[in-house]
Amino acid sequence: MTTAFRFDLHATDGRARTGVIHTPRGAIRTPAFMPVGTAATVKAMLPESVRATGADILLGNTYHLMLRPTAERIARLGGLHRFMGWDRPILTDSGGFQVMSLASLRKMTEEGVRFSSHIDGSKHMLSPERSMEIQRLLGSDIVMAFDECTSFPADEATARASMELSMRWARRSRDAFGDRPGHALFGIMQGSVYPDQRAESAAALRAIGFDGYAVGGLAVGEGQETMFSVLDYAPDLLPSDRPRYLMGVGKPDDIVGAVERGIDMMDCVLPSRSGRTGQAFTRRGVVNIKNARHMDDPRPLDEACTCPACRGYSRAYLHHVFRAQEIISSMLLTWHNLHYYQELMSGLRSAIAGGRLSAFVAEFHAQRAQGDIEPL
């Protein structure tokens, strides 16, 4: 018998929540950070290495996978889990954000978006129905409704037109998704920075009915203060018995602030992308391993970290392999960053469960304020 998708809320501390999302492919502990596997890989990582950092779920990208190698090919080869060697849950985005940000010569209508591939210029149509079909072919466990990610800044009229289109597309996504036991469909709230529009969007999504709900249209350049001002009210507009997902977030302090405001799931390319550009996230802030100060430093990136980069290698070595453009640099720094992010999530879950969140958050900010260890 297929395990039903369900969300169990275990504890709250203020507005922060901790619980478990149950899926047929395994449990997802919340708050959860989802590493991004854009093209069926978390760059520079083996799937088992991603799992070893503590990740329960990965994110795959509808837009990139529909273009290459195609959803139809992945389906013929047994689905995305088998294709990429990851047997735990996968969430796929709807493709809407990438169509808006990457595709050229795009034309949006009520039907959907016609666009030219950024890879080879080939012509494609992405609609709510096609997005649901692609995500079904991929076999993802959590499917995102097709929406338009409202750009920022947007005046009220522009934001409203965008939000209302996304709500019509949400209904079509729900209808096209159908009845798929063990798989979940999440709706996406829009409305930019306008509380009344956020409330209308949330009401429309609740009326349609989804297995989980995302807060969309943030982390699009509005800045942390504005993002937090929306999160001060937006998550509470969504059903408390369903997971709440903040898309595309973020930096460690973004994540902590979002969790404090009731968010259960997040994703971001930042830990892996930063790893490839020589940036390491540590308890004391970001370390730029490319800087000359690390050239003769025998100490690890972070004395308290248990990842392979910190257990086995010095700052001097990490500086050298980054400067030499060796592949191991991306591997070690990405592993470290993903480990740091998952350790942060584990700490948040424990603090919420123990009613210690405010102390945890205060310590988090105090450590970061110290800055990196002194040079030798």
ABEGO torsion letter per residue (X at the ends): XBBBBBBBBABBBEABBBBBBBBAAEBBBOBBBBBBBAAGBBBGBBAAAAAAAGBABBBBBAAAAAAOAEAAAAAAAGEAAAAAGBABBBBBBAGAAAAAAABBGBBBBAAEBBBBBAAAGBBBBBBAAAAAAAAAAAGBABBBBBBBBBBOBBBAAAAAAAAAAAAAAAAAAAAAAEBBBGBBBBBBBBGEABAAAAAAAAAAAAAAEBABBBBBGBGAGAEAAAAAAAAAAAAAABBAABBBBBBGOEBAAAAAAAAAAGBABBBBAAAAAAAAAGBBBBAAEBBBAABAAAAABABBABAABABAAAAABBAAAAAAAAAAGBAAAAAAAAAAAAAAAAAAAAAAAAAAAAGAAAAAAAAAAAAAAAEBBBBX
